[in-house]
Amino acid sequence: MTVFEELKARGLVAQTTDEEKIKELIDKGKFTFYIGFDPTADSLHVGHFLQLVVMSRLQRAGHRPIALLGSGTTMIGDPSGKSDMRKMLTREDIERNAECFKDQMRLLVDFSDGRALMIQNGDWLFQLNYINFLREVGRHFSVNRMLAAECYKSRMETGLTFLEFNYMIMQSYDFLHLFREFDCVMQMGGDDQWSNIIGGVELIRRATGKEAYGLTFTLLTTSEGHKMGKTEKGAVWLDPSKTSPYEFYQYWRNVQDSDVINCLKLLTFIPLEEIEEMSALSGNALNAVKERLAWELTMMVHGREEADRAKAAAHALFSAGRGGQNMPTTVLSMADIPKDFVTALDLLLLTKLAPSKSEARRLIDQGGVEINDKRVVSYDDRFDAADFKEGGLLIKKGKKTYHRVTL
C-alpha cells in the first residue's frame, strides 16, 4: 500500500484539487507542503492534533512540512465555521500563543536540521503596503466567487465584516509567498478550509502561471457528525495544565463504541491490519480497544510515563472504586475553608468541576454529584477537616468524572 493509499484507507483525505498529481507527489517525489495554525489560544487542541499526525506521516515518508503560525492572519480572524466574528486578540497575545504552539508541535514533528520549518506569516503580512497588495493580489479575486464560498456564504445572514472578508486573500497570499520562497507546492488543512485553499491554488496559477495543489482532511467528528474534542469543561487541550494527562486519557477511553475504530485510523500509527482485527470486536471486548486508543494518544502527546500513569489510575479507579495517586487532585489549604468547613457547592468550584455557581447548582439538582459515595442532595452539605482524613474526599461528577480533594 502506498502512502497516499494509506491516507485514503484511513479516511483522512476529504478533497483534492488534482488527485492523480497529488498521489504522484506523495508516493514518488519529495515535496514541501504547509499547514496553517492560527494561534487563537495558548494551546493546541484535539482538532489540531489530527493535522500534526498527518504532518508526521508525510515527514516520515520523506517530505518536508512547513508549520505556518498565523501571527498575521489571526489579527483578522478566520470566519470559516463561525457564526460570529472571532474575538480580536492583541499582537502580544498572538505572539505569546504562538510560542506555546511551537513547543507542542515538536511533540510530533521533527524540526531539526531543516527537516521541517516553523514560520510566522506576520513576517511578511505586517510589511505589506495595502494599495500595492490590492493591485498585485486583490485583482486576481472575484468578489462574486468569494461570496459563493461556503466560509462566507454561511455568514451572510448573521453578518460578515470587511475585516474577515480579507482573510481568504491573506491566506491565499501566504501560499503564494511560501511557493515562491520555499518551493512549497501544496497546502493542506481541515475540510472547512477548502475555499481558502482553492483561493491560494488559483492565485498561484494566475500570478505565476504554475501549478500548486490543495488537499483537505476529514474533520474529526463523531458518527453523528458532531465535532470531537469538547467536554463539559470545554476543549480537550494538548497543554497538560489545561487538560491533564489523566483527563486526556479518560476522554479517549470514553468515546462511543461507534467512534473508536475511526479514531484509531485517523489519529494513531497502529497498522491498518491490526485495526481491522479490532473492528471485528463488539460489546465489552471494545473496552480493551478504547484503552489502546487512549494509551496511544496520551503517549503521543504526554509521553509513555504519563500514559502508563493515566492508565493505572483509571484501572485503580474502576476496580477499587477509589482511584490511585494519579487521579486529578486538588489540594486545599485552611485558607480555602475560613469557616472551618467547605460546602458541596464550594468544592465543585474549587476543583473546577463546575465553571460557575449556577452550573454547580444544576449538577446537584440533577443528582449528578457524589462525595465519598454519597449523593449530594444540598448545595450546603458541609465538610470539615475531619472529613478529609483517610485520603481526602472523592468527588464523582456524572458517571465517569472523578476528582480527589485533600487538605
PyMOL commands that set and color helices and strands:
alter all, ss='L'
color gray80, all
select helices_A, chain A and resi 3-9+19-28+46-60+73-75+91-105+112-114+122-125+130-136+138-140+143-148+150-153+162-165+167-182+191-208+245-253+257-267+272-279+283-302+304-320+334-336+344-350+357-365+385-388
alter helices_A, ss='H'
color red, helices_A
select strands_A, chain A and resi 13-16+32-37+64-69+117-120+184-190+213-217+230-231+234-235+329-331+342-343+369-371+374-375+382-383+393-397+401-406
alter strands_A, ss='S'
color yellow, strands_A
deselect
rebuild
show_as cartoon
